[in-house]
Amino acid sequence: MDNQQFMAQMAQFTSLEQTQRLNGKLDQLITNQGPRCSRSASSAGPSKSRPPPAV
């Protein structure tokens, strides 16, 4: 493996590592925000629906 190939592979590993960290952070955010979002939606009251369009 020459130097250029080695550097390209290192860049791919770095990108993969960053993607995995981002995925972990997004999972944490979803876990932490999920209960808050569902509580907010349930406390907003009943939703109003539009009447059907006249034909």
RARAFEN-V173789 format. One record per residue. RES is the residue in three letters. PSI is psi in degrees with one decimal (* if undefined). BURIAL is # if it has 16 or more other ideal C-beta (glycine too) atoms within 10 Angstrom, else .. Layout:
res=RES psi=PSI burial=BURIAL
res=RES psi=PSI burial=BURIAL
This chain:
res=MET psi=126.2 burial=.
res=ASP psi=174.2 burial=.
res=ASN psi=-40.5 burial=.
res=GLN psi=-43.1 burial=.
res=GLN psi=-40.7 burial=.
res=PHE psi=-46.0 burial=.
res=MET psi=-38.3 burial=.
res=ALA psi=-41.3 burial=.
res=GLN psi=-39.6 burial=.
res=MET psi=-40.1 burial=.
res=ALA psi=-39.1 burial=.
res=GLN psi=-41.8 burial=.
res=PHE psi=-39.6 burial=.
res=THR psi=-44.2 burial=.
res=SER psi=-42.5 burial=.
res=LEU psi=-44.0 burial=.
res=GLU psi=-42.9 burial=.
res=GLN psi=-39.4 burial=.
res=THR psi=-40.4 burial=.
res=GLN psi=-39.3 burial=.
res=ARG psi=-43.0 burial=.
res=LEU psi=-42.3 burial=.
res=ASN psi=-42.5 burial=.
res=GLY psi=-41.9 burial=.
res=LYS psi=-39.4 burial=.
res=LEU psi=-39.3 burial=.
res=ASP psi=-42.8 burial=.
res=GLN psi=-43.9 burial=.
res=LEU psi=-45.5 burial=.
res=ILE psi=-42.0 burial=.
res=THR psi=-43.0 burial=.
res=ASN psi=-33.9 burial=.
res=GLN psi=-22.3 burial=.
res=GLY psi=-53.3 burial=.
res=PRO psi=-35.5 burial=.
res=ARG psi=-42.7 burial=.
res=CYS psi=-41.4 burial=.
res=SER psi=-34.5 burial=.
res=ARG psi=-41.1 burial=.
res=SER psi=-41.6 burial=.
res=ALA psi=-38.9 burial=.
res=SER psi=-26.6 burial=.
res=SER psi=-2.4 burial=.
res=ALA psi=-12.4 burial=.
res=GLY psi=177.9 burial=.
res=PRO psi=146.8 burial=.
res=SER psi=147.8 burial=.
res=LYS psi=133.1 burial=.
res=SER psi=153.8 burial=.
res=ARG psi=146.4 burial=.
res=PRO psi=156.9 burial=.
res=PRO psi=148.8 burial=.
res=PRO psi=145.6 burial=.
res=ALA psi=140.9 burial=.
res=VAL psi=* burial=.
